[in-house]
Amino acid sequence: MLLEFLRAYPHCREATGVVIRRLAGRENGANWTLDSYDSGRALRERCDPALKLIVPIVQHHFDMAPDA
């Protein structure tokens, strides 16, 4: 989902992947964070600001499911 939102930004359409990781506790209400991403052919300096907007919104609406 994060990758889909990132690719919606005009200069980030070439991004190829995101990696999230579970947090030991909660930070600002979230139990996961963005670990890394691959901007592909998009410029990181264009995608970094987009992710700073996207990640908190998605964190607010979704938790990472517990390990089974």
PDB file of N, CA, C, O and CB in Angstrom:
ATOM      1  N   MET A   1       0.813  -1.172   0.000  1.00  0.00           N
ATOM      2  CA  MET A   1       0.000   0.000   0.000  1.00  0.00           C
ATOM      3  C   MET A   1       0.872   1.257   0.000  1.00  0.00           C
ATOM      4  O   MET A   1       0.589   2.216  -0.719  1.00  0.00           O
ATOM      5  CB  MET A   1      -0.933  -0.014   1.191  1.00  0.00           C
ATOM      6  N   LEU A   2       1.920   1.246   0.801  1.00  0.00           N
ATOM      7  CA  LEU A   2       2.818   2.403   0.824  1.00  0.00           C
ATOM      8  C   LEU A   2       3.416   2.654  -0.558  1.00  0.00           C
ATOM      9  O   LEU A   2       3.499   3.798  -1.005  1.00  0.00           O
ATOM     10  CB  LEU A   2       3.940   2.192   1.857  1.00  0.00           C
ATOM     11  N   LEU A   3       3.824   1.602  -1.220  1.00  0.00           N
ATOM     12  CA  LEU A   3       4.415   1.755  -2.551  1.00  0.00           C
ATOM     13  C   LEU A   3       3.396   2.343  -3.521  1.00  0.00           C
ATOM     14  O   LEU A   3       3.741   3.195  -4.340  1.00  0.00           O
ATOM     15  CB  LEU A   3       4.931   0.400  -3.075  1.00  0.00           C
ATOM     16  N   GLU A   4       2.171   1.904  -3.436  1.00  0.00           N
ATOM     17  CA  GLU A   4       1.123   2.428  -4.302  1.00  0.00           C
ATOM     18  C   GLU A   4       0.928   3.927  -4.072  1.00  0.00           C
ATOM     19  O   GLU A   4       0.826   4.695  -5.029  1.00  0.00           O
ATOM     20  CB  GLU A   4      -0.194   1.677  -4.063  1.00  0.00           C
ATOM     21  N   PHE A   5       0.875   4.341  -2.812  1.00  0.00           N
ATOM     22  CA  PHE A   5       0.730   5.763  -2.498  1.00  0.00           C
ATOM     23  C   PHE A   5       1.951   6.553  -2.962  1.00  0.00           C
ATOM     24  O   PHE A   5       1.817   7.656  -3.492  1.00  0.00           O
ATOM     25  CB  PHE A   5       0.516   5.959  -0.990  1.00  0.00           C
ATOM     26  N   LEU A   6       3.135   5.990  -2.764  1.00  0.00           N
ATOM     27  CA  LEU A   6       4.354   6.670  -3.193  1.00  0.00           C
ATOM     28  C   LEU A   6       4.361   6.863  -4.702  1.00  0.00           C
ATOM     29  O   LEU A   6       4.704   7.938  -5.193  1.00  0.00           O
ATOM     30  CB  LEU A   6       5.591   5.882  -2.756  1.00  0.00           C
ATOM     31  N   ARG A   7       3.989   5.836  -5.425  1.00  0.00           N
ATOM     32  CA  ARG A   7       3.965   5.926  -6.886  1.00  0.00           C
ATOM     33  C   ARG A   7       2.920   6.909  -7.400  1.00  0.00           C
ATOM     34  O   ARG A   7       2.987   7.330  -8.555  1.00  0.00           O
ATOM     35  CB  ARG A   7       3.707   4.562  -7.479  1.00  0.00           C
ATOM     36  N   ALA A   8       1.970   7.275  -6.574  1.00  0.00           N
ATOM     37  CA  ALA A   8       0.950   8.251  -6.976  1.00  0.00           C
ATOM     38  C   ALA A   8       1.536   9.656  -7.061  1.00  0.00           C
ATOM     39  O   ALA A   8       0.960  10.530  -7.709  1.00  0.00           O
ATOM     40  CB  ALA A   8      -0.227   8.233  -5.990  1.00  0.00           C
ATOM     41  N   TYR A   9       2.673   9.879  -6.414  1.00  0.00           N
ATOM     42  CA  TYR A   9       3.329  11.181  -6.508  1.00  0.00           C
ATOM     43  C   TYR A   9       4.035  11.266  -7.858  1.00  0.00           C
ATOM     44  O   TYR A   9       4.724  10.326  -8.255  1.00  0.00           O
ATOM     45  CB  TYR A   9       4.340  11.397  -5.327  1.00  0.00           C
ATOM     46  N   PRO A  10       3.870  12.386  -8.569  1.00  0.00           N
ATOM     47  CA  PRO A  10       4.369  12.503  -9.957  1.00  0.00           C
ATOM     48  C   PRO A  10       5.839  12.139 -10.145  1.00  0.00           C
ATOM     49  O   PRO A  10       6.185  11.496 -11.136  1.00  0.00           O
ATOM     50  CB  PRO A  10       4.165  13.899 -10.438  1.00  0.00           C
ATOM     51  N   HIS A  11       6.700  12.531  -9.232  1.00  0.00           N
ATOM     52  CA  HIS A  11       8.130  12.298  -9.418  1.00  0.00           C
ATOM     53  C   HIS A  11       8.597  10.976  -8.802  1.00  0.00           C
ATOM     54  O   HIS A  11       9.794  10.691  -8.782  1.00  0.00           O
ATOM     55  CB  HIS A  11       8.918  13.445  -8.820  1.00  0.00           C
ATOM     56  N   CYS A  12       7.664  10.177  -8.303  1.00  0.00           N
ATOM     57  CA  CYS A  12       8.034   8.934  -7.625  1.00  0.00           C
ATOM     58  C   CYS A  12       7.424   7.710  -8.291  1.00  0.00           C
ATOM     59  O   CYS A  12       7.401   6.630  -7.700  1.00  0.00           O
ATOM     60  CB  CYS A  12       7.607   8.987  -6.174  1.00  0.00           C
ATOM     61  N   ARG A  13       6.947   7.861  -9.473  1.00  0.00           N
ATOM     62  CA  ARG A  13       6.281   6.751 -10.168  1.00  0.00           C
ATOM     63  C   ARG A  13       7.215   5.579 -10.434  1.00  0.00           C
ATOM     64  O   ARG A  13       6.753   4.457 -10.641  1.00  0.00           O
ATOM     65  CB  ARG A  13       5.700   7.237 -11.479  1.00  0.00           C
ATOM     66  N   GLU A  14       8.515   5.819 -10.431  1.00  0.00           N
ATOM     67  CA  GLU A  14       9.496   4.768 -10.729  1.00  0.00           C
ATOM     68  C   GLU A  14       9.984   4.036  -9.486  1.00  0.00           C
ATOM     69  O   GLU A  14      10.853   3.170  -9.588  1.00  0.00           O
ATOM     70  CB  GLU A  14      10.678   5.363 -11.451  1.00  0.00           C
ATOM     71  N   ALA A  15       9.441   4.366  -8.308  1.00  0.00           N
ATOM     72  CA  ALA A  15       9.833   3.661  -7.081  1.00  0.00           C
ATOM     73  C   ALA A  15       9.483   2.185  -7.225  1.00  0.00           C
ATOM     74  O   ALA A  15       8.470   1.837  -7.832  1.00  0.00           O
ATOM     75  CB  ALA A  15       9.132   4.277  -5.826  1.00  0.00           C
ATOM     76  N   THR A  16      10.332   1.315  -6.659  1.00  0.00           N
ATOM     77  CA  THR A  16      10.147  -0.120  -6.881  1.00  0.00           C
ATOM     78  C   THR A  16       9.863  -0.937  -5.621  1.00  0.00           C
ATOM     79  O   THR A  16       9.475  -2.099  -5.736  1.00  0.00           O
ATOM     80  CB  THR A  16      11.356  -0.666  -7.538  1.00  0.00           C
ATOM     81  N   GLY A  17      10.038  -0.379  -4.437  1.00  0.00           N
ATOM     82  CA  GLY A  17       9.774  -1.194  -3.255  1.00  0.00           C
ATOM     83  C   GLY A  17       9.879  -0.432  -1.954  1.00  0.00           C
ATOM     84  O   GLY A  17      10.585   0.573  -1.865  1.00  0.00           O
ATOM     85  N   VAL A  18       9.175  -0.913  -0.944  1.00  0.00           N
ATOM     86  CA  VAL A  18       9.286  -0.388   0.419  1.00  0.00           C
ATOM     87  C   VAL A  18       9.410  -1.563   1.378  1.00  0.00           C
ATOM     88  O   VAL A  18       8.872  -2.640   1.121  1.00  0.00           O
ATOM     89  CB  VAL A  18       8.054   0.509   0.788  1.00  0.00           C
ATOM     90  N   VAL A  19      10.110  -1.359   2.467  1.00  0.00           N
ATOM     91  CA  VAL A  19      10.267  -2.373   3.505  1.00  0.00           C
ATOM     92  C   VAL A  19       9.847  -1.732   4.820  1.00  0.00           C
ATOM     93  O   VAL A  19      10.360  -0.680   5.202  1.00  0.00           O
ATOM     94  CB  VAL A  19      11.749  -2.922   3.573  1.00  0.00           C
ATOM     95  N   ILE A  20       8.904  -2.379   5.511  1.00  0.00           N
ATOM     96  CA  ILE A  20       8.510  -1.896   6.829  1.00  0.00           C
ATOM     97  C   ILE A  20       8.978  -2.904   7.868  1.00  0.00           C
ATOM     98  O   ILE A  20       9.231  -4.068   7.559  1.00  0.00           O
ATOM     99  CB  ILE A  20       6.968  -1.675   6.917  1.00  0.00           C
ATOM    100  N   ARG A  21       9.087  -2.434   9.108  1.00  0.00           N
ATOM    101  CA  ARG A  21       9.480  -3.353  10.183  1.00  0.00           C
ATOM    102  C   ARG A  21       8.652  -3.066  11.416  1.00  0.00           C
ATOM    103  O   ARG A  21       8.255  -1.933  11.689  1.00  0.00           O
ATOM    104  CB  ARG A  21      10.992  -3.230  10.505  1.00  0.00           C
ATOM    105  N   ARG A  22       8.408  -4.136  12.146  1.00  0.00           N
ATOM    106  CA  ARG A  22       7.642  -4.045  13.390  1.00  0.00           C
ATOM    107  C   ARG A  22       8.495  -3.355  14.452  1.00  0.00           C
ATOM    108  O   ARG A  22       9.703  -3.573  14.537  1.00  0.00           O
ATOM    109  CB  ARG A  22       7.190  -5.460  13.875  1.00  0.00           C
ATOM    110  N   LEU A  23       7.856  -2.536  15.242  1.00  0.00           N
ATOM    111  CA  LEU A  23       8.520  -1.890  16.364  1.00  0.00           C
ATOM    112  C   LEU A  23       8.291  -2.720  17.629  1.00  0.00           C
ATOM    113  O   LEU A  23       7.257  -3.375  17.762  1.00  0.00           O
ATOM    114  CB  LEU A  23       8.002  -0.434  16.551  1.00  0.00           C
ATOM    115  N   ALA A  24       9.233  -2.696  18.541  1.00  0.00           N
ATOM    116  CA  ALA A  24       9.100  -3.443  19.799  1.00  0.00           C
ATOM    117  C   ALA A  24       7.922  -2.913  20.610  1.00  0.00           C
ATOM    118  O   ALA A  24       7.212  -3.683  21.256  1.00  0.00           O
ATOM    119  CB  ALA A  24      10.402  -3.352  20.629  1.00  0.00           C
ATOM    120  N   GLY A  25       7.721  -1.623  20.574  1.00  0.00           N
ATOM    121  CA  GLY A  25       6.594  -0.983  21.254  1.00  0.00           C
ATOM    122  C   GLY A  25       5.873  -0.105  20.250  1.00  0.00           C
ATOM    123  O   GLY A  25       5.915  -0.351  19.044  1.00  0.00           O
ATOM    124  N   ARG A  26       5.229   0.894  20.749  1.00  0.00           N
ATOM    125  CA  ARG A  26       4.546   1.837  19.863  1.00  0.00           C
ATOM    126  C   ARG A  26       5.284   3.166  19.880  1.00  0.00           C
ATOM    127  O   ARG A  26       5.755   3.619  20.923  1.00  0.00           O
ATOM    128  CB  ARG A  26       3.063   2.029  20.285  1.00  0.00           C
ATOM    129  N   GLU A  27       5.374   3.773  18.722  1.00  0.00           N
ATOM    130  CA  GLU A  27       5.939   5.115  18.591  1.00  0.00           C
ATOM    131  C   GLU A  27       4.883   5.975  17.929  1.00  0.00           C
ATOM    132  O   GLU A  27       4.464   5.706  16.803  1.00  0.00           O
ATOM    133  CB  GLU A  27       7.283   5.114  17.765  1.00  0.00           C
ATOM    134  N   ASN A  28       4.454   7.011  18.633  1.00  0.00           N
ATOM    135  CA  ASN A  28       3.399   7.888  18.119  1.00  0.00           C
ATOM    136  C   ASN A  28       2.166   7.090  17.715  1.00  0.00           C
ATOM    137  O   ASN A  28       1.496   7.437  16.743  1.00  0.00           O
ATOM    138  CB  ASN A  28       3.911   8.697  16.924  1.00  0.00           C
ATOM    139  N   GLY A  29       1.861   6.029  18.448  1.00  0.00           N
ATOM    140  CA  GLY A  29       0.683   5.215  18.198  1.00  0.00           C
ATOM    141  C   GLY A  29       0.864   4.111  17.170  1.00  0.00           C
ATOM    142  O   GLY A  29      -0.044   3.304  16.973  1.00  0.00           O
ATOM    143  N   ALA A  30       2.010   4.056  16.511  1.00  0.00           N
ATOM    144  CA  ALA A  30       2.226   3.057  15.451  1.00  0.00           C
ATOM    145  C   ALA A  30       3.060   1.894  15.969  1.00  0.00           C
ATOM    146  O   ALA A  30       3.920   2.066  16.833  1.00  0.00           O
ATOM    147  CB  ALA A  30       2.918   3.698  14.231  1.00  0.00           C
ATOM    148  N   ASN A  31       2.789   0.694  15.422  1.00  0.00           N
ATOM    149  CA  ASN A  31       3.594  -0.466  15.807  1.00  0.00           C
ATOM    150  C   ASN A  31       4.542  -0.900  14.687  1.00  0.00           C
ATOM    151  O   ASN A  31       5.127  -1.981  14.754  1.00  0.00           O
ATOM    152  CB  ASN A  31       2.684  -1.629  16.195  1.00  0.00           C
ATOM    153  N   TRP A  32       4.695  -0.064  13.663  1.00  0.00           N
ATOM    154  CA  TRP A  32       5.614  -0.343  12.557  1.00  0.00           C
ATOM    155  C   TRP A  32       6.188   0.986  12.050  1.00  0.00           C
ATOM    156  O   TRP A  32       5.668   2.065  12.332  1.00  0.00           O
ATOM    157  CB  TRP A  32       4.887  -1.122  11.397  1.00  0.00           C
ATOM    158  N   THR A  33       7.273   0.858  11.295  1.00  0.00           N
ATOM    159  CA  THR A  33       7.889   2.035  10.693  1.00  0.00           C
ATOM    160  C   THR A  33       8.461   1.652   9.329  1.00  0.00           C
ATOM    161  O   THR A  33       8.658   0.474   9.033  1.00  0.00           O
ATOM    162  CB  THR A  33       9.001   2.622  11.617  1.00  0.00           C
ATOM    163  N   LEU A  34       8.715   2.640   8.527  1.00  0.00           N
ATOM    164  CA  LEU A  34       9.375   2.414   7.248  1.00  0.00           C
ATOM    165  C   LEU A  34      10.837   2.122   7.531  1.00  0.00           C
ATOM    166  O   LEU A  34      11.522   2.932   8.155  1.00  0.00           O
ATOM    167  CB  LEU A  34       9.214   3.643   6.288  1.00  0.00           C
ATOM    168  N   ASP A  35      11.317   0.983   7.085  1.00  0.00           N
ATOM    169  CA  ASP A  35      12.711   0.604   7.300  1.00  0.00           C
ATOM    170  C   ASP A  35      13.580   1.126   6.160  1.00  0.00           C
ATOM    171  O   ASP A  35      14.638   1.709   6.399  1.00  0.00           O
ATOM    172  CB  ASP A  35      12.847  -0.929   7.421  1.00  0.00           C
ATOM    173  N   SER A  36      13.135   0.920   4.925  1.00  0.00           N
ATOM    174  CA  SER A  36      13.889   1.384   3.767  1.00  0.00           C
ATOM    175  C   SER A  36      12.977   1.371   2.554  1.00  0.00           C
ATOM    176  O   SER A  36      11.868   0.839   2.594  1.00  0.00           O
ATOM    177  CB  SER A  36      15.146   0.506   3.523  1.00  0.00           C
ATOM    178  N   TYR A  37      13.459   1.960   1.490  1.00  0.00           N
ATOM    179  CA  TYR A  37      12.727   1.881   0.232  1.00  0.00           C
ATOM    180  C   TYR A  37      13.689   1.997  -0.926  1.00  0.00           C
ATOM    181  O   TYR A  37      14.799   2.512  -0.787  1.00  0.00           O
ATOM    182  CB  TYR A  37      11.652   2.973   0.148  1.00  0.00           C
ATOM    183  N   ASP A  38      13.249   1.512  -2.065  1.00  0.00           N
ATOM    184  CA  ASP A  38      14.037   1.575  -3.287  1.00  0.00           C
ATOM    185  C   ASP A  38      13.327   2.552  -4.217  1.00  0.00           C
ATOM    186  O   ASP A  38      12.201   2.302  -4.647  1.00  0.00           O
ATOM    187  CB  ASP A  38      14.206   0.152  -3.952  1.00  0.00           C
ATOM    188  N   SER A  39      13.979   3.648  -4.523  1.00  0.00           N
ATOM    189  CA  SER A  39      13.360   4.665  -5.365  1.00  0.00           C
ATOM    190  C   SER A  39      13.422   4.295  -6.847  1.00  0.00           C
ATOM    191  O   SER A  39      12.877   5.009  -7.688  1.00  0.00           O
ATOM    192  CB  SER A  39      14.034   6.008  -5.138  1.00  0.00           C
ATOM    193  N   GLY A  40      14.078   3.193  -7.165  1.00  0.00           N
ATOM    194  CA  GLY A  40      14.183   2.805  -8.572  1.00  0.00           C
ATOM    195  C   GLY A  40      14.848   3.909  -9.365  1.00  0.00           C
ATOM    196  O   GLY A  40      15.923   4.383  -8.997  1.00  0.00           O
ATOM    197  N   ARG A  41      14.215   4.323 -10.453  1.00  0.00           N
ATOM    198  CA  ARG A  41      14.770   5.409 -11.272  1.00  0.00           C
ATOM    199  C   ARG A  41      14.306   6.784 -10.811  1.00  0.00           C
ATOM    200  O   ARG A  41      14.727   7.797 -11.369  1.00  0.00           O
ATOM    201  CB  ARG A  41      14.389   5.211 -12.724  1.00  0.00           C
ATOM    202  N   ALA A  42      13.451   6.831  -9.808  1.00  0.00           N
ATOM    203  CA  ALA A  42      13.002   8.113  -9.252  1.00  0.00           C
ATOM    204  C   ALA A  42      14.108   8.684  -8.371  1.00  0.00           C
ATOM    205  O   ALA A  42      14.912   7.937  -7.813  1.00  0.00           O
ATOM    206  CB  ALA A  42      11.675   7.943  -8.436  1.00  0.00           C
ATOM    207  N   LEU A  43      14.146   9.984  -8.252  1.00  0.00           N
ATOM    208  CA  LEU A  43      15.145  10.637  -7.417  1.00  0.00           C
ATOM    209  C   LEU A  43      14.721  10.585  -5.954  1.00  0.00           C
ATOM    210  O   LEU A  43      13.607  10.976  -5.606  1.00  0.00           O
ATOM    211  CB  LEU A  43      15.359  12.094  -7.864  1.00  0.00           C
ATOM    212  N   ARG A  44      15.610  10.104  -5.110  1.00  0.00           N
ATOM    213  CA  ARG A  44      15.306   9.997  -3.674  1.00  0.00           C
ATOM    214  C   ARG A  44      14.936  11.347  -3.082  1.00  0.00           C
ATOM    215  O   ARG A  44      14.068  11.419  -2.212  1.00  0.00           O
ATOM    216  CB  ARG A  44      16.499   9.412  -2.917  1.00  0.00           C
ATOM    217  N   GLU A  45      15.573  12.409  -3.531  1.00  0.00           N
ATOM    218  CA  GLU A  45      15.276  13.728  -2.967  1.00  0.00           C
ATOM    219  C   GLU A  45      13.857  14.185  -3.295  1.00  0.00           C
ATOM    220  O   GLU A  45      13.343  15.107  -2.662  1.00  0.00           O
ATOM    221  CB  GLU A  45      16.278  14.754  -3.480  1.00  0.00           C
ATOM    222  N   ARG A  46      13.228  13.555  -4.270  1.00  0.00           N
ATOM    223  CA  ARG A  46      11.829  13.850  -4.580  1.00  0.00           C
ATOM    224  C   ARG A  46      10.892  12.932  -3.794  1.00  0.00           C
ATOM    225  O   ARG A  46       9.784  13.332  -3.435  1.00  0.00           O
ATOM    226  CB  ARG A  46      11.571  13.703  -6.091  1.00  0.00           C
ATOM    227  N   CYS A  47      11.337  11.705  -3.528  1.00  0.00           N
ATOM    228  CA  CYS A  47      10.480  10.722  -2.859  1.00  0.00           C
ATOM    229  C   CYS A  47      10.542  10.813  -1.334  1.00  0.00           C
ATOM    230  O   CYS A  47       9.559  10.500  -0.663  1.00  0.00           O
ATOM    231  CB  CYS A  47      10.868   9.329  -3.295  1.00  0.00           C
ATOM    232  N   ASP A  48      11.662  11.227  -0.784  1.00  0.00           N
ATOM    233  CA  ASP A  48      11.775  11.341   0.675  1.00  0.00           C
ATOM    234  C   ASP A  48      10.681  12.235   1.262  1.00  0.00           C
ATOM    235  O   ASP A  48      10.022  11.828   2.219  1.00  0.00           O
ATOM    236  CB  ASP A  48      13.152  11.891   1.054  1.00  0.00           C
ATOM    237  N   PRO A  49      10.463  13.450   0.719  1.00  0.00           N
ATOM    238  CA  PRO A  49       9.396  14.299   1.281  1.00  0.00           C
ATOM    239  C   PRO A  49       8.010  13.676   1.139  1.00  0.00           C
ATOM    240  O   PRO A  49       7.162  13.839   2.017  1.00  0.00           O
ATOM    241  CB  PRO A  49       9.406  15.661   0.604  1.00  0.00           C
ATOM    242  N   ALA A  50       7.779  12.972   0.050  1.00  0.00           N
ATOM    243  CA  ALA A  50       6.479  12.316  -0.144  1.00  0.00           C
ATOM    244  C   ALA A  50       6.266  11.268   0.943  1.00  0.00           C
ATOM    245  O   ALA A  50       5.179  11.186   1.514  1.00  0.00           O
ATOM    246  CB  ALA A  50       6.389  11.663  -1.555  1.00  0.00           C
ATOM    247  N   LEU A  51       7.286  10.467   1.236  1.00  0.00           N
ATOM    248  CA  LEU A  51       7.151   9.436   2.268  1.00  0.00           C
ATOM    249  C   LEU A  51       6.950  10.041   3.652  1.00  0.00           C
ATOM    250  O   LEU A  51       6.251   9.463   4.484  1.00  0.00           O
ATOM    251  CB  LEU A  51       8.379   8.536   2.275  1.00  0.00           C
ATOM    252  N   LYS A  52       7.549  11.184   3.903  1.00  0.00           N
ATOM    253  CA  LYS A  52       7.366  11.843   5.204  1.00  0.00           C
ATOM    254  C   LYS A  52       5.910  12.249   5.407  1.00  0.00           C
ATOM    255  O   LYS A  52       5.446  12.362   6.541  1.00  0.00           O
ATOM    256  CB  LYS A  52       8.278  13.080   5.317  1.00  0.00           C
ATOM    257  N   LEU A  53       5.201  12.464   4.321  1.00  0.00           N
ATOM    258  CA  LEU A  53       3.769  12.761   4.414  1.00  0.00           C
ATOM    259  C   LEU A  53       2.932  11.484   4.468  1.00  0.00           C
ATOM    260  O   LEU A  53       1.980  11.393   5.242  1.00  0.00           O
ATOM    261  CB  LEU A  53       3.329  13.620   3.226  1.00  0.00           C
ATOM    262  N   ILE A  54       3.286  10.515   3.658  1.00  0.00           N
ATOM    263  CA  ILE A  54       2.494   9.298   3.502  1.00  0.00           C
ATOM    264  C   ILE A  54       2.560   8.390   4.727  1.00  0.00           C
ATOM    265  O   ILE A  54       1.521   7.938   5.209  1.00  0.00           O
ATOM    266  CB  ILE A  54       2.960   8.538   2.286  1.00  0.00           C
ATOM    267  N   VAL A  55       3.751   8.117   5.237  1.00  0.00           N
ATOM    268  CA  VAL A  55       3.925   7.122   6.300  1.00  0.00           C
ATOM    269  C   VAL A  55       3.079   7.428   7.536  1.00  0.00           C
ATOM    270  O   VAL A  55       2.387   6.529   8.012  1.00  0.00           O
ATOM    271  CB  VAL A  55       5.388   7.041   6.695  1.00  0.00           C
ATOM    272  N   PRO A  56       3.096   8.650   8.082  1.00  0.00           N
ATOM    273  CA  PRO A  56       2.277   8.891   9.284  1.00  0.00           C
ATOM    274  C   PRO A  56       0.777   8.686   9.049  1.00  0.00           C
ATOM    275  O   PRO A  56       0.062   8.237   9.945  1.00  0.00           O
ATOM    276  CB  PRO A  56       2.512  10.301   9.784  1.00  0.00           C
ATOM    277  N   ILE A  57       0.314   9.010   7.864  1.00  0.00           N
ATOM    278  CA  ILE A  57      -1.108   8.823   7.565  1.00  0.00           C
ATOM    279  C   ILE A  57      -1.448   7.336   7.557  1.00  0.00           C
ATOM    280  O   ILE A  57      -2.445   6.924   8.150  1.00  0.00           O
ATOM    281  CB  ILE A  57      -1.473   9.468   6.205  1.00  0.00           C
ATOM    282  N   VAL A  58      -0.631   6.537   6.894  1.00  0.00           N
ATOM    283  CA  VAL A  58      -0.890   5.102   6.827  1.00  0.00           C
ATOM    284  C   VAL A  58      -0.715   4.471   8.209  1.00  0.00           C
ATOM    285  O   VAL A  58      -1.478   3.580   8.582  1.00  0.00           O
ATOM    286  CB  VAL A  58       0.049   4.427   5.800  1.00  0.00           C
ATOM    287  N   GLN A  59       0.277   4.922   8.965  1.00  0.00           N
ATOM    288  CA  GLN A  59       0.470   4.401  10.322  1.00  0.00           C
ATOM    289  C   GLN A  59      -0.752   4.661  11.195  1.00  0.00           C
ATOM    290  O   GLN A  59      -1.111   3.835  12.034  1.00  0.00           O
ATOM    291  CB  GLN A  59       1.711   5.031  10.963  1.00  0.00           C
ATOM    292  N   HIS A  60      -1.375   5.787  10.997  1.00  0.00           N
ATOM    293  CA  HIS A  60      -2.551   6.150  11.788  1.00  0.00           C
ATOM    294  C   HIS A  60      -3.716   5.188  11.528  1.00  0.00           C
ATOM    295  O   HIS A  60      -4.522   4.925  12.421  1.00  0.00           O
ATOM    296  CB  HIS A  60      -2.977   7.591  11.472  1.00  0.00           C
ATOM    297  N   HIS A  61      -3.796   4.671  10.315  1.00  0.00           N
ATOM    298  CA  HIS A  61      -4.936   3.852   9.938  1.00  0.00           C
ATOM    299  C   HIS A  61      -4.685   2.344   9.992  1.00  0.00           C
ATOM    300  O   HIS A  61      -5.634   1.561  10.014  1.00  0.00           O
ATOM    301  CB  HIS A  61      -5.362   4.222   8.573  1.00  0.00           C
ATOM    302  N   PHE A  62      -3.413   1.930  10.012  1.00  0.00           N
ATOM    303  CA  PHE A  62      -3.128   0.497   9.947  1.00  0.00           C
ATOM    304  C   PHE A  62      -2.052   0.085  10.939  1.00  0.00           C
ATOM    305  O   PHE A  62      -1.032   0.757  11.092  1.00  0.00           O
ATOM    306  CB  PHE A  62      -2.704   0.111   8.542  1.00  0.00           C
ATOM    307  N   ASP A  63      -2.302  -1.039  11.612  1.00  0.00           N
ATOM    308  CA  ASP A  63      -1.303  -1.682  12.469  1.00  0.00           C
ATOM    309  C   ASP A  63      -0.757  -2.899  11.728  1.00  0.00           C
ATOM    310  O   ASP A  63      -1.435  -3.483  10.882  1.00  0.00           O
ATOM    311  CB  ASP A  63      -1.915  -2.093  13.860  1.00  0.00           C
ATOM    312  N   MET A  64       0.462  -3.266  12.054  1.00  0.00           N
ATOM    313  CA  MET A  64       1.013  -4.508  11.540  1.00  0.00           C
ATOM    314  C   MET A  64       0.438  -5.639  12.376  1.00  0.00           C
ATOM    315  O   MET A  64       0.440  -5.574  13.606  1.00  0.00           O
ATOM    316  CB  MET A  64       2.580  -4.506  11.576  1.00  0.00           C
ATOM    317  N   ALA A  65      -0.049  -6.660  11.718  1.00  0.00           N
ATOM    318  CA  ALA A  65      -0.645  -7.801  12.422  1.00  0.00           C
ATOM    319  C   ALA A  65       0.419  -8.498  13.279  1.00  0.00           C
ATOM    320  O   ALA A  65       1.594  -8.527  12.912  1.00  0.00           O
ATOM    321  CB  ALA A  65      -1.276  -8.805  11.410  1.00  0.00           C
ATOM    322  N   PRO A  66      -0.001  -9.063  14.426  1.00  0.00           N
ATOM    323  CA  PRO A  66       0.970  -9.789  15.258  1.00  0.00           C
ATOM    324  C   PRO A  66       1.451 -11.052  14.547  1.00  0.00           C
ATOM    325  O   PRO A  66       0.764 -11.601  13.685  1.00  0.00           O
ATOM    326  CB  PRO A  66       0.349 -10.154  16.626  1.00  0.00           C
ATOM    327  N   ASP A  67       2.640 -11.496  14.927  1.00  0.00           N
ATOM    328  CA  ASP A  67       3.166 -12.750  14.386  1.00  0.00           C
ATOM    329  C   ASP A  67       2.246 -13.895  14.796  1.00  0.00           C
ATOM    330  O   ASP A  67       1.685 -13.903  15.891  1.00  0.00           O
ATOM    331  CB  ASP A  67       4.623 -13.007  14.880  1.00  0.00           C
ATOM    332  N   ALA A  68       2.109 -14.840  13.910  1.00  0.00           N
ATOM    333  CA  ALA A  68       1.235 -15.990  14.207  1.00  0.00           C
ATOM    334  C   ALA A  68       2.019 -17.064  14.929  1.00  0.00           C
ATOM    335  O   ALA A  68       1.466 -18.110  15.267  1.00  0.00           O
ATOM    336  CB  ALA A  68       0.613 -16.566  12.913  1.00  0.00           C
TER     337      ALA A  68
END
